[in-house]
Every structure is written in structure tokens, then in C-alpha cells.
Amino acid sequence: MLAAAVLGVGAAPAPAPLPPKSFFEPFDRIDTRRWYISDGWVNGAWHGCTWARSNVGVQAGVLKLRLTQAPNRLRPYKCAEIRTWGRYGHGLYEARMRAAAGAGLNTAMFTYSGLPLTPVHDEVDFEFLGKSPDKVQLNVFVNGKGGRESLEAVGGDASAEFHDYAVEWTPTAIRWFIDGTLVRTETRAPLPNVPGQLFLSLWMGAKPVEDWLGKFVDPRPAISADIDWIAFTAPGERCAFPQSLSCRYP
């Protein structure tokens, strides 16, 4: 992420949040004990849309994050983001999702630890740049420092079909998987070590990030990213649900 998500701005008190332990979320509904929906602010000058609760919903067991043209006091578009109330650290993060396509768009699954309105954070990323739907950008941040980006082939069109994405975060390595295949291993010190919230988001960039995301052109009709399920498996646990990568790898 670039200057990753600002935490806590406009946040409401958590409704008795669930403890940060292993979970499988099938998105039959949005469990507000686990998920906080961002609403009513932007992340900075590079952010071309306003987070809107109305752009987050569930349809037929799939979480839909939408980007819509909807002029408001901050931006001409609204976009969507949810994050866990709890903070998760080392473990296995997995999701089955379909990214949005189109220049200027970013669909993301990532962990983020940091204080509100500060750039200092740890982070582990999957970021789908809509201008190149056959690839995904992987990255890590430690104390706000990134610079370890890589683009990896998805093995298809990330915006046309669902794929399974996983990242295993350990004290000594971070490993990213696509459809069960290991695509990258990061072992260079330092590695992230601070537990963070787990985010899912769809947003569009503004002019400061056009070199990275491309210039946004509204393709109409409404744009969405879809998440079938997402899960976290704590260290020492395995095969908590049939789709888990841990059922195939020790």
C-alpha cells in the first residue's frame, strides 16, 4: 500500500468484538463483531474516492466491495473497505476473491499495524492493480519502510475469475501463494513483526499515484471486487476448514 490506510478516523466503538483467533469467514453476512466498515473519510491526496458503508454488501454469500460515481463533500466517487476489529500476527491468511479491472483501481488484501494518522506501520500485502489484471503486487512494510515490491503472475485474469490467495507470515519468512502454488518467499531482515488488522478494500487513485495505478477512466457500469471467503489460521493450527492451504502443506 502507499501511505496505507488511516486507522480509527471516524470509527465507532466496537460491538463486543470477537477475540483475535483463528477464523473462517464465509460472508453469509457481515459480522459486525469481527468487521468494521470504513465510512466517511479519505486516506489522503492520492485517494480518489471516499470510503462509504453503502458500498459494502453481501450478495449470495459473496462480499461485494463497490466503487461508484457518487459525488460527495470529499470526492466524486465512493469506494469500499472493511477491516477486522482484532489484530492478527504470525499465521496463515487466505482468501478466495475476484479483483476489479481497470486502470486507476486497486483491490487489496493486507495486514496493517500502526497508529492513526502516522506513516509508521508494519504491513503484508496482496495488491491487484486494475491496469494489469494478470498480475498481483506483493510487498512488505516494516516501520513504514517498503520498497520490496514484486509483480507476480496470477495464472489467469484476476478480474475475470476467482482465485485462492494465501500468505504465510512467520518470524523468519513470508510466503505468498496463488491457487496453492508458492510464488514468492521473503526472508530479508527486517520482517514485519507487529500484529495488525486484516483489511479488504477497493479504491481508485488520484493524480499523485497515476504513475503507479494508471489514470482512472470510469468504465461503467458499477465496479466491484468480490470475496467468497477469507480466513486466518494461527500458528500451530491447521486444516480448520477444507479449502485451507494448511490441509495440503504441513
Order of alpha helices (4+ residues) and beta strands (2+ residues): beta-beta-beta-beta-beta-beta-beta-beta-beta-beta-beta-beta-beta-beta-beta-alpha-beta
